[in-house]
Amino acid sequence: MLKQVLKENKDFYVQSRKVILKELRSLPKGSIKKRKIHNKYYYYLQYRKKLKVIHEYLGKKKPLELEKKIKRRKLLENQFKKIDKNIKILEKLKYD
């Protein structure tokens, strides 16, 4: 009985991991940075590409939709780490 519950938990985590990975691929990486140039503010998307830091110009207005997507990505990344940790714990337990 316990072995079956552990297996179901692992299957649930593996499936959740796949769903999160799929959504993470569609969300932007990086963070939004605000720069002040000549007393005006400009917004940039900052992210890494291999060893380089890229600053992609976004405009003068705060990109609210992009900010929501980046927050969602951070949340999913944290969930992904927790799920990975739980899968590793379940794999250490011998239930097969």
BALUM-440451 format. One line per field, with one value per residue: x negated, y negated, z negated of N, C-alpha, C in turn. Coordinates in Angstrom, 2 decimals. Layout:
BEGIN
n.X	X,...
n.Y	Y,...
n.Z	Z,...
ca.X	X,...
ca.Y	Y,...
ca.Z	Z,...
c.X	X,...
c.Y	Y,...
c.Z	Z,...
END
This chain:
BEGIN
n.X	-0.82,-1.85,-3.98,-2.67,-1.45,-3.73,-4.78,-2.72,-2.89,-5.43,-4.98,-3.09,-4.68,-6.59,-5.00,-4.03,-6.42,-7.03,-4.95,-5.52,-8.08,-7.41,-5.87,-7.79,-9.55,-8.19,-8.20,-9.77,-13.29,-15.37,-15.48,-13.78,-15.19,-15.58,-16.77,-18.25,-18.67,-19.84,-17.92,-15.61,-13.68,-14.33,-13.47,-14.80,-15.28,-17.11,-19.37,-21.24,-23.34,-25.01,-28.12,-27.80,-26.15,-23.07,-21.34,-18.29,-16.44,-13.36,-11.62,-10.07,-7.95,-6.84,-7.00,-4.42,-3.08,-5.17,-6.57,-4.82,-4.99,-7.66,-7.66,-5.98,-7.61,-9.71,-8.32,-7.55,-10.09,-10.97,-9.06,-9.72,-12.28,-11.62,-10.00,-11.86,-13.57,-11.85,-11.35,-13.88,-14.14,-12.09,-13.06,-15.23,-14.04,-13.20,-10.76,-9.90
n.Y	1.20,-1.33,-1.53,-1.85,-4.37,-6.00,-5.63,-6.76,-9.40,-10.09,-9.84,-11.88,-14.15,-14.00,-14.39,-16.97,-18.36,-18.20,-19.76,-22.26,-22.75,-22.99,-25.35,-27.14,-27.35,-29.03,-31.48,-34.68,-35.14,-36.60,-39.98,-43.08,-46.20,-49.54,-52.48,-55.65,-58.25,-61.29,-62.59,-61.17,-58.18,-54.87,-51.61,-48.33,-44.97,-42.68,-40.07,-36.97,-35.68,-33.03,-33.91,-36.61,-39.64,-40.77,-43.67,-44.58,-46.95,-48.29,-50.44,-53.61,-53.44,-51.57,-48.12,-46.37,-43.94,-42.24,-42.25,-40.81,-38.30,-37.66,-37.53,-35.35,-33.39,-33.28,-32.30,-29.77,-28.65,-28.37,-26.51,-24.40,-23.70,-22.75,-20.57,-18.98,-18.37,-16.87,-14.70,-13.53,-12.73,-10.83,-8.99,-7.97,-6.42,-3.06,-1.74,-0.09
n.Z	0.00,-0.88,0.87,3.29,2.93,2.72,5.29,6.82,5.93,6.89,9.64,9.96,9.33,11.37,13.63,13.05,13.16,15.89,16.98,15.85,16.94,19.65,19.61,18.63,20.79,22.47,21.28,20.64,19.92,17.35,16.01,15.34,15.78,14.69,16.03,15.53,17.65,18.55,16.89,17.56,17.57,18.62,19.71,19.54,20.60,18.93,19.30,19.34,21.88,22.59,21.56,21.67,20.67,21.60,22.58,23.35,24.98,23.86,23.72,22.76,21.04,18.23,18.56,17.91,18.51,19.29,16.92,15.27,16.50,16.00,13.21,12.92,14.07,12.18,9.96,10.95,11.36,8.73,7.79,9.46,8.52,5.96,6.64,8.03,5.91,4.28,5.99,6.09,3.43,3.29,5.14,3.79,1.90,1.83,3.60,5.54
ca.X	0.00,-2.74,-4.75,-1.78,-1.30,-4.99,-4.87,-1.76,-3.48,-6.52,-4.36,-2.50,-5.76,-7.20,-4.05,-4.04,-7.71,-6.90,-4.06,-6.26,-9.12,-6.78,-5.51,-9.03,-10.11,-7.45,-8.32,-11.06,-14.31,-15.99,-14.78,-13.59,-16.02,-15.22,-17.96,-18.00,-19.59,-19.45,-16.68,-14.49,-13.82,-14.19,-13.39,-15.56,-15.25,-18.50,-19.51,-22.53,-23.43,-26.31,-28.84,-27.49,-24.90,-22.38,-20.39,-17.38,-15.62,-11.92,-10.87,-10.01,-6.89,-7.09,-6.35,-3.69,-2.80,-6.44,-6.88,-3.99,-5.55,-8.92,-7.29,-5.46,-8.77,-10.41,-7.49,-7.66,-11.44,-10.99,-8.27,-10.50,-13.34,-10.99,-9.58,-13.07,-14.02,-10.93,-11.57,-15.13,-13.85,-11.28,-13.91,-16.09,-13.23,-13.00,-9.35,-9.59
ca.Y	0.00,-2.48,-1.58,-2.40,-5.80,-6.63,-5.62,-7.76,-10.71,-10.33,-10.06,-13.21,-15.13,-13.93,-15.05,-18.41,-18.85,-18.36,-20.90,-23.48,-22.93,-23.48,-26.76,-27.92,-27.59,-30.10,-32.72,-35.36,-35.06,-37.86,-40.91,-44.42,-47.22,-50.92,-53.34,-57.08,-58.88,-62.69,-62.82,-60.39,-56.76,-53.91,-50.24,-47.34,-43.58,-42.26,-38.62,-36.42,-34.81,-32.43,-34.71,-38.03,-40.19,-41.48,-44.70,-44.78,-48.15,-48.03,-51.67,-54.58,-53.05,-50.34,-47.00,-45.64,-42.57,-41.52,-42.10,-39.70,-37.06,-37.38,-37.08,-33.99,-32.53,-33.12,-31.41,-28.42,-28.15,-27.91,-25.28,-23.38,-23.27,-21.95,-19.31,-18.19,-17.90,-15.81,-13.53,-12.90,-12.04,-9.63,-8.01,-7.34,-5.40,-1.91,-1.34,0.87
ca.Z	0.00,-0.98,2.11,4.32,2.65,3.09,6.75,7.31,5.64,7.83,10.96,9.92,9.40,12.70,14.54,12.72,13.65,17.35,17.23,15.49,17.96,20.88,19.42,18.49,22.12,23.15,20.51,20.82,18.87,16.99,15.15,15.91,15.13,15.01,16.08,15.64,18.59,18.75,16.12,18.09,17.25,19.72,19.21,20.29,20.17,18.74,19.17,19.76,23.05,22.29,20.56,21.86,20.14,22.67,22.16,24.48,24.75,23.82,23.92,21.67,20.12,17.50,19.25,16.88,18.94,19.23,15.50,14.79,17.03,15.31,11.87,13.08,14.30,10.90,9.16,11.51,11.11,7.33,7.73,10.16,7.60,4.91,7.25,8.26,4.60,3.87,6.84,5.64,2.15,3.60,5.83,2.78,1.25,2.72,3.53,6.63
c.X	-0.87,-3.55,-3.94,-1.61,-2.57,-5.15,-3.93,-2.28,-4.57,-5.96,-3.74,-3.57,-6.41,-6.29,-4.03,-5.31,-7.64,-6.05,-4.78,-7.34,-8.56,-6.43,-6.75,-9.65,-9.43,-7.59,-9.70,-11.99,-14.75,-15.16,-14.70,-14.41,-15.61,-16.51,-17.53,-19.10,-19.05,-18.08,-15.44,-14.76,-13.52,-14.24,-14.09,-15.29,-16.70,-18.53,-20.89,-22.37,-24.86,-27.00,-28.52,-26.18,-24.31,-21.39,-19.52,-16.43,-14.14,-11.08,-10.88,-8.95,-7.24,-6.32,-5.65,-3.43,-4.05,-6.83,-6.08,-4.55,-6.84,-8.65,-6.77,-6.61,-9.51,-9.65,-7.63,-9.04,-11.57,-10.22,-9.05,-11.60,-12.77,-10.56,-10.77,-13.59,-13.16,-11.11,-12.84,-14.93,-13.09,-12.12,-14.85,-15.35,-12.98,-11.55,-8.98,-9.73
c.Y	-1.26,-2.64,-2.20,-3.91,-6.55,-6.70,-6.66,-9.18,-11.05,-10.61,-11.45,-14.29,-15.16,-14.63,-16.56,-19.06,-19.12,-19.58,-22.21,-23.77,-23.50,-24.95,-27.64,-28.26,-28.76,-31.47,-33.35,-35.18,-36.47,-38.69,-42.27,-45.41,-48.60,-51.75,-54.79,-57.68,-60.28,-63.00,-62.16,-58.92,-55.90,-52.51,-49.28,-45.95,-43.13,-40.76,-38.19,-35.57,-34.29,-33.29,-36.19,-38.41,-41.07,-42.47,-45.04,-45.94,-47.81,-49.28,-52.55,-54.22,-51.71,-49.19,-46.06,-44.18,-41.71,-41.28,-40.94,-38.36,-36.67,-36.92,-35.65,-33.00,-32.25,-32.15,-29.96,-27.82,-27.65,-26.61,-24.12,-22.83,-22.38,-20.59,-18.41,-17.59,-16.73,-14.55,-12.79,-12.15,-10.75,-8.56,-7.30,-6.25,-4.28,-1.44,-0.36,2.29
c.Z	0.00,0.31,3.24,4.16,3.06,4.60,7.35,7.08,6.63,9.22,11.04,10.07,10.78,13.72,14.31,13.26,15.16,17.70,16.95,16.52,19.24,20.76,19.30,19.84,22.84,22.45,20.68,19.63,18.52,16.04,15.83,15.09,15.62,14.95,16.22,16.52,18.89,18.14,16.71,17.78,18.47,19.12,20.16,19.72,20.11,18.53,19.66,21.01,23.04,21.24,20.64,21.17,21.23,22.05,23.38,24.16,24.84,24.03,22.68,20.63,19.48,18.16,18.25,17.26,18.86,17.77,14.89,15.24,16.31,13.88,11.90,13.27,13.00,10.00,9.64,11.29,9.68,7.16,8.35,9.24,6.50,5.44,7.50,6.96,4.12,4.69,6.40,4.33,2.41,4.31,4.87,2.04,2.24,2.58,4.63,6.17
END
